[in-house]
Amino acid sequence: MPRFSEEEKSLIREDLLAKGEQLFVQHGLKKVTVDDLTKAAAIAKGSFYAFFENKEHLYVEILFRIQNKVLADTEVFLQENSSLPPKELVRELIVWSFDGMEKYPMLAQQDLLELRTHLTRKLPKEILGRYPDLDMEGAKLLVQHGIKFKYETEIVGNAFQALSLAFDGMHGYEPEKKEAVVDILINGIVNEIVEE
């Protein structure tokens, strides 16, 4: 494997992240191979492993970057809507986050439960442990913005996660029925977890 300068390493890493995101959006995690990734980034297969343990490691690194963008967008949303009453703010944030998935196709295209199972099987805990959970971070942001919950933050994050999984499982629903079910779930969770 050739030696790369720090600048070359940085450029190659960024290229792998960008090309990897494109390929994962187009084909999904399971269909993309390390060969596909190295071909797109114009590097040798051996060089790939100087940056990432496997394609799943690259995938979670891309997800982490997307999560950081989502959290920055969430911060802006919370600042712009800070005058809303607590329950309405949380409800609007959840709706906004589901509507905003189109902005991040890599987040929107996947079966979350299957993805988590796959990544847990393929990556060591040390790697997975480096990446925060988006639902948990969202709950923490709400607390930082003055929202008081009836439950500890971890349970609130888990409730948001369960809502995401439920939403993800409704692909076959008719649009009107899906909207009604989503409203019921969001209102039920918000009314249960947010203090007046």
PEZIFEN-V945296 format. One record per residue. N is the residue number from 0. RES is the residue in one small letter. PSI is psi in degrees with one decimal (999 if undefined). Layout:
N:RES:PSI
N:RES:PSI
//
This chain:
0:m:131.9
1:p:154.5
2:r:138.1
3:f:144.4
4:s:166.2
5:e:-38.4
6:e:-42.6
7:e:-41.7
8:k:-44.4
9:s:-44.0
10:l:-42.8
11:i:-43.8
12:r:-46.9
13:e:-38.9
14:d:-42.2
15:l:-41.3
16:l:-44.7
17:a:-49.5
18:k:-36.5
19:g:-44.3
20:e:-44.1
21:q:-47.8
22:l:-41.6
23:f:-36.4
24:v:-41.9
25:q:-40.1
26:h:-13.7
27:g:159.4
28:l:-46.2
29:k:-32.2
30:k:-20.0
31:v:134.7
32:t:164.7
33:v:-35.9
34:d:-42.0
35:d:-43.3
36:l:-43.9
37:t:-35.1
38:k:-44.9
39:a:-35.8
40:a:-1.6
41:a:48.0
42:i:163.5
43:a:151.7
44:k:-40.9
45:g:-32.9
46:s:-32.2
47:f:-42.5
48:y:-7.4
49:a:-15.9
50:f:-38.9
51:f:146.7
52:e:-36.1
53:n:-179.0
54:k:-29.7
55:e:-36.5
56:h:-45.1
57:l:-43.7
58:y:-47.6
59:v:-29.8
60:e:-40.5
61:i:-44.2
62:l:-40.8
63:f:-43.2
64:r:-40.8
65:i:-42.2
66:q:-40.1
67:n:-38.3
68:k:-43.4
69:v:-43.9
70:l:-37.1
71:a:-42.0
72:d:-38.4
73:t:-41.8
74:e:-44.1
75:v:-45.0
76:f:-45.9
77:l:-39.1
78:q:-42.2
79:e:-22.3
80:n:21.8
81:s:-18.0
82:s:-9.0
83:l:147.9
84:p:153.0
85:p:-51.3
86:k:-40.1
87:e:-39.6
88:l:-46.5
89:v:-43.4
90:r:-47.6
91:e:-36.3
92:l:-43.5
93:i:-47.2
94:v:-46.1
95:w:-41.7
96:s:-38.2
97:f:-41.8
98:d:-31.3
99:g:-2.7
100:m:-28.4
101:e:-26.5
102:k:-23.6
103:y:79.9
104:p:-27.9
105:m:-30.3
106:l:-35.1
107:a:-23.0
108:q:-7.2
109:q:153.4
110:d:106.5
111:l:-42.0
112:l:-45.3
113:e:-41.2
114:l:-47.6
115:r:-41.6
116:t:-46.0
117:h:-48.7
118:l:-36.8
119:t:-35.6
120:r:-35.1
121:k:-18.4
122:l:142.1
123:p:153.3
124:k:-32.3
125:e:-37.8
126:i:-48.1
127:l:-34.4
128:g:-16.1
129:r:-17.4
130:y:120.8
131:p:156.0
132:d:127.0
133:l:-40.9
134:d:-40.0
135:m:-41.7
136:e:-36.2
137:g:-41.3
138:a:-41.9
139:k:-39.3
140:l:-40.6
141:l:-41.4
142:v:-42.8
143:q:-25.3
144:h:17.2
145:g:3.5
146:i:131.5
147:k:128.9
148:f:154.0
149:k:-12.6
150:y:164.7
151:e:156.9
152:t:-37.8
153:e:-40.9
154:i:-39.2
155:v:-45.8
156:g:-40.1
157:n:-36.1
158:a:-42.7
159:f:-39.7
160:q:-43.9
161:a:-38.2
162:l:-41.9
163:s:-42.8
164:l:-40.8
165:a:-45.0
166:f:-42.6
167:d:-32.3
168:g:3.9
169:m:23.6
170:h:-34.8
171:g:-1.9
172:y:147.9
173:e:143.2
174:p:-43.0
175:e:-40.8
176:k:-40.4
177:k:-45.1
178:e:-42.0
179:a:-44.0
180:v:-42.6
181:v:-43.0
182:d:-43.9
183:i:-46.8
184:l:-46.2
185:i:-49.3
186:n:-40.7
187:g:-46.4
188:i:-47.1
189:v:-45.9
190:n:-31.0
191:e:-34.2
192:i:-23.4
193:v:129.6
194:e:151.1
195:e:999
//
